[in-house]
Amino acid sequence: MVSNRRPGASTVGSIRGGSRRPDIRKVRVKVHASEDVRYIMVGAAIEFADLEEKVREKFGVKRRFKIKVRDEDAPQSDMITMGDQDDLDMVMMSVKSAARKKREEIGKMEIWIQEV
């Protein structure tokens, strides 16, 4: 039998088996709301409105609320308000990057809910 593979070409899982970084499709979100802390699992491509709805369902929140995330780049770890899809996209980029560096298949994010 003759192979179509070029000599020296490697396939995933052969010579460099563990070097391929995983594709991050899921994110485990640790949600702090009042005295309660729970996890929700979301897709990495979640829309901002869908994230808000998942939080509402999980915690039974009826009022308006803000979503805050800790800024890991700031020395004092400022809390940043996530107000729209652009904010969520930037946070997700950081979450996916951190997961890839650790070679994890699931990203991790932590948010705080503040009712207004």
C-alpha positions as a Markdown table, in Angstrom:
| # | Residue | x | y | z |
|---|---|---|---|---|
| 1 | Met | 0.0 | 0.0 | 0.0 |
| 2 | Val | 1.4 | 3.4 | -0.9 |
| 3 | Ser | 0.9 | 6.5 | 1.3 |
| 4 | Asn | 0.0 | 9.9 | 0.0 |
| 5 | Arg | 1.7 | 11.5 | 3.0 |
| 6 | Arg | 5.0 | 13.4 | 2.4 |
| 7 | Pro | 8.0 | 12.1 | 4.2 |
| 8 | Gly | 8.6 | 14.0 | 7.4 |
| 9 | Ala | 5.1 | 15.3 | 7.6 |
| 10 | Ser | 3.5 | 14.7 | 10.9 |
| 11 | Thr | -0.1 | 14.1 | 11.8 |
| 12 | Val | -1.8 | 15.3 | 15.0 |
| 13 | Gly | -1.1 | 12.9 | 17.7 |
| 14 | Ser | 2.1 | 11.5 | 16.3 |
| 15 | Ile | 5.4 | 13.2 | 16.8 |
| 16 | Arg | 4.1 | 16.4 | 18.3 |
| 17 | Gly | 1.1 | 14.8 | 19.9 |
| 18 | Gly | 0.5 | 17.1 | 22.8 |
| 19 | Ser | 1.6 | 20.4 | 21.2 |
| 20 | Arg | -1.8 | 21.2 | 19.6 |
| 21 | Arg | -3.8 | 23.6 | 21.8 |
| 22 | Pro | -7.4 | 22.7 | 22.4 |
| 23 | Asp | -10.3 | 24.5 | 20.7 |
| 24 | Ile | -12.2 | 26.2 | 23.5 |
| 25 | Arg | -16.0 | 25.7 | 22.9 |
| 26 | Lys | -17.4 | 25.8 | 26.5 |
| 27 | Val | -16.8 | 28.3 | 29.3 |
| 28 | Arg | -17.6 | 27.6 | 33.0 |
| 29 | Val | -18.8 | 30.8 | 34.5 |
| 30 | Lys | -18.6 | 31.3 | 38.3 |
| 31 | Val | -21.4 | 33.7 | 39.1 |
| 32 | His | -21.5 | 35.7 | 42.4 |
| 33 | Ala | -24.9 | 37.1 | 43.2 |
| 34 | Ser | -25.7 | 38.5 | 46.7 |
| 35 | Glu | -24.8 | 35.7 | 49.1 |
| 36 | Asp | -25.1 | 33.0 | 46.5 |
| 37 | Val | -22.3 | 31.6 | 44.2 |
| 38 | Arg | -23.1 | 29.1 | 41.4 |
| 39 | Tyr | -21.7 | 27.8 | 38.1 |
| 40 | Ile | -23.3 | 28.1 | 34.7 |
| 41 | Met | -21.9 | 26.5 | 31.6 |
| 42 | Val | -22.1 | 28.6 | 28.4 |
| 43 | Gly | -20.8 | 28.3 | 24.8 |
| 44 | Ala | -17.7 | 30.3 | 24.0 |
| 45 | Ala | -19.7 | 32.2 | 21.3 |
| 46 | Ile | -22.6 | 33.2 | 23.6 |
| 47 | Glu | -24.4 | 36.4 | 23.0 |
| 48 | Phe | -24.5 | 39.0 | 25.8 |
| 49 | Ala | -28.4 | 38.9 | 26.0 |
| 50 | Asp | -28.2 | 35.1 | 26.3 |
| 51 | Leu | -25.7 | 35.3 | 29.2 |
| 52 | Glu | -28.0 | 37.7 | 31.0 |
| 53 | Glu | -30.9 | 35.3 | 30.5 |
| 54 | Lys | -28.9 | 32.4 | 31.8 |
| 55 | Val | -28.1 | 34.4 | 34.9 |
| 56 | Arg | -31.8 | 35.4 | 35.4 |
| 57 | Glu | -32.9 | 31.8 | 35.1 |
| 58 | Lys | -30.2 | 30.4 | 37.4 |
| 59 | Phe | -30.8 | 33.0 | 40.2 |
| 60 | Gly | -34.4 | 34.0 | 39.6 |
| 61 | Val | -33.4 | 37.6 | 39.2 |
| 62 | Lys | -36.4 | 39.8 | 38.1 |
| 63 | Arg | -34.8 | 43.3 | 38.4 |
| 64 | Arg | -32.2 | 44.9 | 36.2 |
| 65 | Phe | -28.6 | 44.0 | 37.0 |
| 66 | Lys | -25.1 | 44.8 | 36.0 |
| 67 | Ile | -22.5 | 42.2 | 35.2 |
| 68 | Lys | -19.0 | 42.9 | 36.5 |
| 69 | Val | -15.7 | 41.1 | 35.9 |
| 70 | Arg | -12.4 | 41.5 | 37.6 |
| 71 | Asp | -9.7 | 43.2 | 35.4 |
| 72 | Glu | -6.7 | 40.8 | 35.7 |
| 73 | Asp | -4.4 | 43.4 | 34.1 |
| 74 | Ala | -4.9 | 46.1 | 36.7 |
| 75 | Pro | -2.7 | 46.1 | 39.7 |
| 76 | Gln | -5.5 | 46.6 | 42.1 |
| 77 | Ser | -7.8 | 44.2 | 40.2 |
| 78 | Asp | -10.5 | 46.7 | 39.3 |
| 79 | Met | -14.0 | 45.5 | 38.7 |
| 80 | Ile | -15.1 | 46.3 | 35.1 |
| 81 | Thr | -18.8 | 46.5 | 34.1 |
| 82 | Met | -19.7 | 44.3 | 31.2 |
| 83 | Gly | -22.4 | 46.2 | 29.4 |
| 84 | Asp | -22.6 | 44.8 | 25.8 |
| 85 | Gln | -21.4 | 42.3 | 23.3 |
| 86 | Asp | -18.1 | 44.0 | 22.7 |
| 87 | Asp | -17.3 | 43.8 | 26.4 |
| 88 | Leu | -18.2 | 40.1 | 26.5 |
| 89 | Asp | -16.2 | 39.4 | 23.4 |
| 90 | Met | -13.1 | 41.0 | 25.0 |
| 91 | Val | -13.5 | 39.0 | 28.2 |
| 92 | Met | -14.0 | 35.8 | 26.1 |
| 93 | Met | -10.8 | 36.4 | 24.2 |
| 94 | Ser | -8.9 | 36.5 | 27.5 |
| 95 | Val | -10.7 | 33.5 | 28.9 |
| 96 | Lys | -9.9 | 31.4 | 25.7 |
| 97 | Ser | -6.3 | 32.6 | 25.7 |
| 98 | Ala | -5.8 | 31.6 | 29.4 |
| 99 | Ala | -7.4 | 28.2 | 28.8 |
| 100 | Arg | -5.1 | 27.5 | 25.8 |
| 101 | Lys | -2.0 | 28.4 | 27.7 |
| 102 | Lys | -3.0 | 25.9 | 30.4 |
| 103 | Arg | -4.0 | 23.4 | 27.7 |
| 104 | Glu | -7.6 | 23.2 | 29.1 |
| 105 | Glu | -10.6 | 22.4 | 27.0 |
| 106 | Ile | -13.0 | 24.5 | 29.0 |
| 107 | Gly | -12.5 | 28.2 | 29.7 |
| 108 | Lys | -13.2 | 29.7 | 33.1 |
| 109 | Met | -14.7 | 33.1 | 33.8 |
| 110 | Glu | -15.8 | 34.7 | 37.1 |
| 111 | Ile | -18.5 | 37.4 | 37.2 |
| 112 | Trp | -20.4 | 39.4 | 39.9 |
| 113 | Ile | -24.0 | 40.4 | 39.6 |
| 114 | Gln | -25.1 | 43.7 | 41.0 |
| 115 | Glu | -28.8 | 44.5 | 41.0 |
| 116 | Val | -29.7 | 48.1 | 40.1 |
